[in-house]
């Protein structure tokens, strides 16, 4: 019984970490280009 619970908890943790990784990837994919564009615009203003 205990080992079964252990297996369930580890698989749930793996799923949660996988979901968090996907969310992080999506955030990087959408936010990073915007940040780079803003930085690029600021650099162009300074010149």
C-alpha atoms as a printed R data frame, in Angstrom:
   type eleno elety resid chain resno      x      y       z
1  ATOM     1    CA   UNK     A     1  0.000  0.000   0.000
2  ATOM     2    CA   UNK     A     2  2.760  2.404   0.972
3  ATOM     3    CA   UNK     A     3  4.837  1.631  -2.130
4  ATOM     4    CA   UNK     A     4  1.750  2.169  -4.300
5  ATOM     5    CA   UNK     A     5  1.218  5.602  -2.726
6  ATOM     6    CA   UNK     A     6  4.901  6.367  -3.256
7  ATOM     7    CA   UNK     A     7  4.619  5.513  -6.951
8  ATOM     8    CA   UNK     A     8  1.524  7.682  -7.329
9  ATOM     9    CA   UNK     A     9  3.163 10.648  -5.591
10 ATOM    10    CA   UNK     A    10  6.323 10.432  -7.722
11 ATOM    11    CA   UNK     A    11  4.338 10.212 -10.969
12 ATOM    12    CA   UNK     A    12  2.221 13.202  -9.879
13 ATOM    13    CA   UNK     A    13  5.374 15.177  -9.092
14 ATOM    14    CA   UNK     A    14  6.758 14.283 -12.516
15 ATOM    15    CA   UNK     A    15  3.537 15.457 -14.170
16 ATOM    16    CA   UNK     A    16  3.605 18.721 -12.190
17 ATOM    17    CA   UNK     A    17  7.260 19.346 -13.087
18 ATOM    18    CA   UNK     A    18  6.481 18.576 -16.741
19 ATOM    19    CA   UNK     A    19  3.559 21.035 -16.709
20 ATOM    20    CA   UNK     A    20  5.732 23.680 -15.035
21 ATOM    21    CA   UNK     A    21  8.417 23.119 -17.666
22 ATOM    22    CA   UNK     A    22  5.832 23.545 -20.431
23 ATOM    23    CA   UNK     A    23  4.529 26.759 -18.832
24 ATOM    24    CA   UNK     A    24  8.089 28.076 -18.503
25 ATOM    25    CA   UNK     A    25  8.794 27.216 -22.149
26 ATOM    26    CA   UNK     A    26  5.629 29.018 -23.285
27 ATOM    27    CA   UNK     A    27  6.484 32.064 -21.148
28 ATOM    28    CA   UNK     A    28 10.014 32.193 -22.568
29 ATOM    29    CA   UNK     A    29  8.650 31.728 -26.096
30 ATOM    30    CA   UNK     A    30  6.215 34.664 -25.771
31 ATOM    31    CA   UNK     A    31  7.923 36.986 -23.284
32 ATOM    32    CA   UNK     A    32 11.557 36.726 -24.410
33 ATOM    33    CA   UNK     A    33 11.008 38.209 -27.935
34 ATOM    34    CA   UNK     A    34  9.053 41.096 -26.409
35 ATOM    35    CA   UNK     A    35 11.853 41.829 -23.922
36 ATOM    36    CA   UNK     A    36 14.450 41.653 -26.698
37 ATOM    37    CA   UNK     A    37 12.382 44.026 -28.843
38 ATOM    38    CA   UNK     A    38 12.074 46.507 -25.954
39 ATOM    39    CA   UNK     A    39 15.817 46.294 -25.244
40 ATOM    40    CA   UNK     A    40 16.586 46.790 -28.930
41 ATOM    41    CA   UNK     A    41 14.335 49.861 -29.050
42 ATOM    42    CA   UNK     A    42 16.008 51.336 -25.946
43 ATOM    43    CA   UNK     A    43 19.452 50.772 -27.476
44 ATOM    44    CA   UNK     A    44 18.356 52.507 -30.683
45 ATOM    45    CA   UNK     A    45 17.088 55.514 -28.697
46 ATOM    46    CA   UNK     A    46 20.444 55.936 -26.925
47 ATOM    47    CA   UNK     A    47 22.436 56.144 -30.171
